[in-house]
Amino acid sequence: MTFEGIQLQGALKIMEKLSALTFQKINRIITSVDSQPMFDGGVLINVLGRLKADEDPPLSFSQTFILKPLGSTYYCQHDIFRLGLHDTS
Protein backbone atom coordinates (compact mmCIF):
# COMPACT_ATOMS: atom_id res chain seq x y z
CA MET A 1 0.00 0.00 0.00
CA THR A 2 1.15 3.54 -0.69
CA PHE A 3 -0.40 6.12 1.66
CA GLU A 4 0.49 9.74 0.99
CA GLY A 5 3.74 8.75 -0.71
CA ILE A 6 4.83 6.29 1.99
CA GLN A 7 5.09 2.66 0.86
CA LEU A 8 3.95 0.03 3.33
CA GLN A 9 4.32 -3.68 2.68
CA GLY A 10 2.61 -6.52 4.52
CA ALA A 11 -0.54 -6.74 6.58
CA LEU A 12 1.21 -5.83 9.85
CA LYS A 13 2.75 -2.59 8.50
CA ILE A 14 -0.53 -1.57 6.84
CA MET A 15 -2.54 -2.17 10.04
CA GLU A 16 0.04 -0.25 12.11
CA LYS A 17 -0.30 2.76 9.78
CA LEU A 18 -4.10 2.69 9.72
CA SER A 19 -4.26 2.28 13.51
CA ALA A 20 -1.96 5.29 14.01
CA LEU A 21 -4.28 7.70 12.16
CA THR A 22 -5.68 10.15 14.70
CA PHE A 23 -9.11 11.05 13.35
CA GLN A 24 -12.21 9.79 15.18
CA LYS A 25 -14.84 10.26 12.49
CA ILE A 26 -14.50 10.09 8.72
CA ASN A 27 -16.94 10.73 5.89
CA ARG A 28 -16.28 9.88 2.24
CA ILE A 29 -18.18 11.35 -0.70
CA ILE A 30 -17.48 9.39 -3.88
CA THR A 31 -17.43 11.54 -7.03
CA SER A 32 -16.53 8.89 -9.60
CA VAL A 33 -15.36 5.29 -9.91
CA ASP A 34 -13.63 3.95 -13.01
CA SER A 35 -12.66 0.32 -13.46
CA GLN A 36 -10.89 -1.79 -16.06
CA PRO A 37 -10.68 -5.58 -16.26
CA MET A 38 -7.18 -7.05 -16.30
CA PHE A 39 -6.00 -9.96 -18.43
CA ASP A 40 -5.49 -12.20 -15.37
CA GLY A 41 -9.03 -11.73 -14.00
CA GLY A 42 -8.13 -8.82 -11.73
CA VAL A 43 -9.77 -5.40 -11.76
CA LEU A 44 -8.01 -2.02 -11.76
CA ILE A 45 -10.15 0.58 -9.93
CA ASN A 46 -9.72 4.35 -9.58
CA VAL A 47 -11.87 6.36 -7.15
CA LEU A 48 -12.13 10.15 -6.91
CA GLY A 49 -13.93 11.90 -4.11
CA ARG A 50 -13.84 14.07 -1.03
CA LEU A 51 -12.83 13.02 2.47
CA LYS A 52 -13.86 14.79 5.67
CA ALA A 53 -12.14 13.83 8.93
CA ASP A 54 -13.55 15.04 12.25
CA GLU A 55 -14.19 18.82 11.96
CA ASP A 56 -11.58 19.44 9.25
CA PRO A 57 -12.71 20.87 5.90
CA PRO A 58 -13.29 18.28 3.15
CA LEU A 59 -10.27 17.38 1.00
CA SER A 60 -10.20 15.83 -2.45
CA PHE A 61 -8.69 12.37 -2.71
CA SER A 62 -7.71 9.78 -5.28
CA GLN A 63 -7.45 6.07 -4.60
CA THR A 64 -6.29 3.46 -7.09
CA PHE A 65 -6.20 -0.22 -6.32
CA ILE A 66 -6.09 -3.66 -7.90
CA LEU A 67 -8.46 -6.43 -6.89
CA LYS A 68 -7.28 -9.97 -7.65
CA PRO A 69 -9.50 -13.06 -7.71
CA LEU A 70 -9.07 -15.66 -4.99
CA GLY A 71 -11.54 -18.50 -5.44
CA SER A 72 -15.01 -16.97 -5.41
CA THR A 73 -13.86 -13.70 -3.81
CA TYR A 74 -11.28 -10.92 -4.36
CA TYR A 75 -8.41 -9.47 -2.34
CA CYS A 76 -6.69 -6.09 -2.63
CA GLN A 77 -3.24 -6.61 -4.15
CA HIS A 78 -2.11 -2.97 -4.50
CA ASP A 79 -3.56 0.26 -3.11
CA ILE A 80 -2.47 3.88 -3.65
CA PHE A 81 -4.20 6.66 -1.68
CA ARG A 82 -3.45 10.36 -2.07
CA LEU A 83 -5.11 13.48 -0.67
CA GLY A 84 -5.49 16.30 -3.18
CA LEU A 85 -3.25 18.79 -1.37
CA HIS A 86 -1.74 21.53 -3.50
CA ASP A 87 1.16 23.82 -2.64
CA THR A 88 -0.30 27.32 -3.01
CA SER A 89 2.81 29.24 -1.98
N, C-alpha and C positions, 0 to 999 in steps of 0.2 A: 504494500500500500504506500502511496505517496500522499502525504498530508501537508499542504502548504509548503511544498518543496523539500520536505524531509522524508526520506525513504525508510520504511519500516518493513522488516521481513520476518515472517513467522507469526503464528497466532498469539504467542506470549507478548511480543513487542507491540503488536497492534492493540491488544487489550490494555496493556500498560498505558499507551498513548491515549486511548479513548477514555480510560478511567481517570486520567490526570486532567482532563478538560474541566474547567471550573464552573461552567454555566449550570444553572438548575433547571431552566425551562427553555425549550427550543421549539420553534415553529418554522416549518418549511412550506413555501409556496412554489409549486412546480410551474414553470412557464412553458417548457417544452421538453419532450423526450424523443430522441431519434435513436433508431436501432438498425443494425445491419447483421444479417446472418453471416457466420464464418464457415469456411469450407469444412472444418472438423466438427460441426454441429454446435459450436459455441455461438454466442451472441455478443456483439459489441454495442454498448449502450452509452449515450451521452445525454446528460440531464442539465438543463439550465433552470435557474430559479432564484428565489430570494430566501435568505435565512435570517431569522430573528432570534437572538439569544437573550434571555432575561429581559431587561429594559433597554437594551442597546437598539439603535436604529437598524432597520433591515439592511442586509448586505447581499449583493449579487453573488452567486456561486456557480461553478461548473463542476460536474462530477462525471468522469468517464470510467467505465468498468467493463470487464469481460466476464460473462457467465459461461461456464463450461458444464456440459452434461456429465452426470454421475448417476448411472442407472436411470431411474424415472424422475430424478430431480436435478437441480443445478447447484453449483457452488461458485463463489466469486474468486476468480483466479488473479485478477489485477484490478486495482482501484486507484484512481487519481482524483483528489479533491482539491479545489482551489477557490478561495474567496476572491471576489472581484474587487480587490483593493488597488487603487491607482495613486501613484505619486503625483500630487498636484503642486509640488514646490517648483 
